[in-house]
Amino acid sequence: MINCKAFDLNVLNDIIPNMDDLIMRMLTVREKEILALVAKGASNKEIAMELVVREITVKTHLYNIFKKLKVTNRTQAALLYKETK
């Protein structure tokens, strides 16, 4: 059992050098497509038109993206996406 008080969080950086990349790997291909368009500044409607889906589908994907990335809005998600590029 690990003593949480003594555990050095910097050890994680040695084990997983880029946590952002690991998080981005959790996204589906479609979620990555949507996130890339969000990062380019596209609106939900524009994304829906580009990917030939309904706007509610885009919103559902964004909800899932936010949960996986542990962010609360599209700006935070876009910034995290750009950091991994």
Secondary structure in CASP SS format (residue, H / E / C, confidence):
PFRMAT SS
TARGET T0000
AUTHOR 0000-0000-0000
METHOD secondary structure of the structure
MODEL  1
M C 1.00
I C 1.00
N C 1.00
C C 1.00
K C 1.00
A C 1.00
F C 1.00
D C 1.00
L C 1.00
N H 1.00
V H 1.00
L H 1.00
N H 1.00
D H 1.00
I H 1.00
I C 1.00
P C 1.00
N C 1.00
M H 1.00
D H 1.00
D H 1.00
L H 1.00
I H 1.00
M H 1.00
R H 1.00
M C 1.00
L C 1.00
T C 1.00
V H 1.00
R H 1.00
E H 1.00
K H 1.00
E H 1.00
I H 1.00
L H 1.00
A H 1.00
L H 1.00
V H 1.00
A H 1.00
K C 1.00
G C 1.00
A C 1.00
S C 1.00
N H 1.00
K H 1.00
E H 1.00
I H 1.00
A H 1.00
M H 1.00
E H 1.00
L H 1.00
V C 1.00
V C 1.00
R C 1.00
E H 1.00
I H 1.00
T H 1.00
V H 1.00
K H 1.00
T H 1.00
H H 1.00
L H 1.00
Y H 1.00
N H 1.00
I H 1.00
F H 1.00
K H 1.00
K H 1.00
L H 1.00
K C 1.00
V C 1.00
T C 1.00
N C 1.00
R H 1.00
T H 1.00
Q H 1.00
A H 1.00
A H 1.00
L H 1.00
L H 1.00
Y H 1.00
K H 1.00
E H 1.00
T C 1.00
K C 1.00
END
